[in-house]
Amino acid sequence: MTPAQRSRRIRQCNARLDTLEAERRAILAELHPIETEHSRSLGYSFPPLRGKALIDVMDRELARAAA
């Protein structure tokens, strides 16, 4: 593969990545109100914790229980 071909391929991949990232952001934007509505229907006043935030809270609770 010549440097020009590689450069062209990298530009194509970057363009596809940008497209996919835009799609991901659009899906997340659509999901947020649905998730909030679902959480409220379950009685939460805010969406449940997920990911790193959930892990941090669990770690704090374990540390408090161990103390």
PAVEXZA-611191 format. One record per atom (N, C-alpha, C): x, y, z; residue in three letters. Coordinates in Angstrom, 1 decimal. Last residue first. Layout:
<sites>
c1;c2;c3;code
X;Y;Z;ALA
...
</sites>
This chain:
<sites>
c1;c2;c3;code
-15.9;-0.6;58.2;ALA
-15.3;0.2;59.3;ALA
-16.0;0.0;60.6;ALA
-17.3;-2.1;56.4;ALA
-16.1;-2.7;57.0;ALA
-15.5;-1.9;58.1;ALA
-19.2;-0.2;55.6;ALA
-19.7;-1.5;56.3;ALA
-18.5;-2.2;57.0;ALA
-17.7;1.6;54.3;ARG
-18.4;2.0;55.5;ARG
-18.8;0.8;56.3;ARG
-16.8;0.1;52.2;ALA
-15.8;0.7;53.1;ALA
-16.5;1.1;54.4;ALA
-19.2;-0.4;50.9;LEU
-18.4;-1.5;51.4;LEU
-17.4;-1.0;52.5;LEU
-19.9;2.2;50.2;GLU
-20.8;1.4;51.1;GLU
-20.0;0.2;51.7;GLU
-17.9;2.8;48.4;ARG
-18.0;3.6;49.6;ARG
-18.9;2.8;50.6;ARG
-18.4;0.9;46.4;ASP
-17.1;0.9;47.1;ASP
-17.2;1.6;48.4;ASP
-20.9;1.8;45.5;MET
-20.7;0.4;46.1;MET
-19.5;0.3;46.9;MET
-20.2;4.2;44.4;VAL
-21.1;4.2;45.5;VAL
-21.0;2.8;46.2;VAL
-18.4;3.4;42.3;ASP
-17.9;4.3;43.4;ASP
-18.9;4.2;44.6;ASP
-20.2;1.9;40.7;ILE
-19.1;1.2;41.4;ILE
-18.5;2.1;42.5;ILE
-21.9;3.9;39.9;LEU
-22.5;2.9;40.7;LEU
-21.3;2.1;41.4;LEU
-20.1;5.5;38.4;ALA
-20.8;6.1;39.5;ALA
-21.4;5.0;40.4;ALA
-19.4;3.7;36.3;LYS
-18.4;4.1;37.3;LYS
-19.1;4.7;38.5;LYS
-22.6;2.3;35.7;GLY
-21.2;2.4;35.4;GLY
-20.3;2.8;36.6;GLY
-25.3;4.1;37.2;ARG
-24.7;3.1;36.3;ARG
-23.2;3.3;36.2;ARG
-28.1;4.9;39.2;LEU
-26.7;5.0;39.0;LEU
-26.2;3.9;38.1;LEU
-31.3;5.8;37.8;PRO
-30.4;5.0;38.7;PRO
-29.0;5.1;38.3;PRO
-32.5;9.2;37.5;PRO
-32.1;7.9;36.9;PRO
-31.2;7.1;37.8;PRO
-34.5;10.3;40.3;PHE
-33.4;10.6;39.3;PHE
-33.1;9.2;38.7;PHE
-36.5;9.4;41.8;SER
-36.6;10.8;41.5;SER
-35.5;11.2;40.5;SER
-38.1;6.3;41.1;TYR
-36.9;7.0;41.3;TYR
-37.1;8.5;41.0;TYR
-40.4;4.9;40.4;GLY
-40.3;5.6;41.7;GLY
-39.1;6.3;42.0;GLY
-40.7;3.9;37.9;LEU
-40.3;2.9;38.9;LEU
-40.2;3.6;40.3;LEU
-41.1;6.2;36.5;SER
-42.3;5.2;36.6;SER
-42.0;4.2;37.7;SER
-38.6;7.2;36.5;ARG
-39.6;7.9;37.3;ARG
-40.8;7.0;37.5;ARG
-37.4;5.5;34.7;SER
-36.9;5.6;36.1;SER
-37.9;6.2;37.0;SER
-38.8;6.1;32.4;HIS
-38.8;4.8;33.0;HIS
-38.4;4.8;34.4;HIS
-37.9;8.8;32.0;GLU
-39.4;8.5;32.2;GLU
-39.5;7.1;32.8;GLU
-35.2;8.4;31.6;THR
-35.7;9.2;32.8;THR
-37.1;8.9;33.1;THR
-35.2;6.8;29.3;GLU
-34.6;6.3;30.5;GLU
-35.1;7.0;31.7;GLU
-36.3;8.7;27.6;ILE
-37.0;7.4;27.8;ILE
-36.5;6.8;29.1;ILE
-34.4;10.8;27.6;PRO
-35.7;11.0;28.1;PRO
-36.5;9.8;28.4;PRO
-32.1;9.2;26.5;HIS
-32.1;9.8;27.8;HIS
-33.5;10.1;28.3;HIS
-32.4;8.3;23.9;LEU
-32.6;7.3;25.0;LEU
-32.7;8.1;26.3;LEU
-31.8;10.4;22.2;GLU
-33.1;9.8;22.2;GLU
-33.4;9.0;23.4;GLU
-29.1;10.6;22.9;ALA
-30.0;11.8;23.1;ALA
-31.4;11.3;23.1;ALA
-28.1;8.2;22.0;LEU
-28.1;8.5;23.4;LEU
-29.0;9.7;23.7;LEU
-28.5;8.6;19.2;ILE
-29.2;7.5;19.9;ILE
-29.3;7.8;21.4;ILE
-26.7;10.7;18.7;ALA
-28.2;10.9;18.5;ALA
-29.0;9.8;19.2;ALA
-24.3;9.5;19.4;ARG
-24.7;10.7;20.2;ARG
-26.2;10.9;20.0;ARG
-24.2;7.5;17.4;ARG
-24.2;7.2;18.8;ARG
-24.7;8.3;19.7;ARG
-24.0;9.1;15.1;GLU
-25.2;8.3;15.3;GLU
-25.3;7.9;16.7;GLU
-21.5;10.3;15.6;ALA
-22.7;11.2;15.5;ALA
-24.0;10.3;15.7;ALA
-19.9;8.0;15.4;GLU
-20.0;8.8;16.7;GLU
-21.2;9.7;16.7;GLU
-20.3;7.3;12.7;LEU
-20.8;6.4;13.8;LEU
-20.9;7.1;15.1;LEU
-19.0;9.5;11.5;THR
-20.4;9.2;11.2;THR
-21.0;8.3;12.3;THR
-16.4;9.3;12.5;ASP
-17.2;10.5;12.8;ASP
-18.7;10.2;12.6;ASP
-15.8;6.8;11.3;LEU
-15.8;6.9;12.7;LEU
-16.6;8.2;13.1;LEU
-15.8;7.6;8.6;ARG
-16.8;6.6;9.1;ARG
-16.9;6.6;10.6;ARG
-13.7;9.3;8.6;ALA
-15.0;9.8;8.2;ALA
-16.1;8.9;8.7;ALA
-11.6;7.6;9.3;ASN
-11.9;8.7;10.2;ASN
-13.3;9.3;9.9;ASN
-11.6;5.9;7.0;CYS
-11.9;5.4;8.3;CYS
-12.3;6.5;9.3;CYS
-10.9;7.8;5.0;GLN
-12.1;7.1;4.9;GLN
-12.6;6.5;6.3;GLN
-8.3;8.5;6.0;ARG
-9.4;9.6;5.9;ARG
-10.7;8.9;5.8;ARG
-7.1;6.0;5.7;ILE
-7.2;6.6;7.0;ILE
-8.3;7.7;7.0;ILE
-7.1;5.8;2.9;ARG
-7.8;4.8;3.7;ARG
-8.1;5.4;5.1;ARG
-5.4;7.9;2.2;ARG
-6.8;7.9;1.7;ARG
-7.7;7.0;2.6;ARG
-3.1;7.0;3.3;SER
-3.6;8.3;3.7;SER
-5.1;8.4;3.4;SER
-2.7;4.7;1.8;ARG
-2.8;4.6;3.2;ARG
-3.5;5.9;3.8;ARG
-2.3;5.8;-0.7;GLN
-3.4;4.9;-0.5;GLN
-3.7;4.8;1.0;GLN
0.0;7.3;-0.3;ALA
-1.2;8.0;-0.7;ALA
-2.4;7.1;-0.4;ALA
1.9;5.3;0.4;PRO
1.5;6.3;1.4;PRO
0.3;7.0;1.0;PRO
0.6;2.1;-0.9;THR
1.5;3.3;-1.0;THR
1.0;4.3;0.1;THR
0.9;-1.2;0.0;MET
0.0;0.0;0.0;MET
0.9;1.2;0.0;MET
</sites>
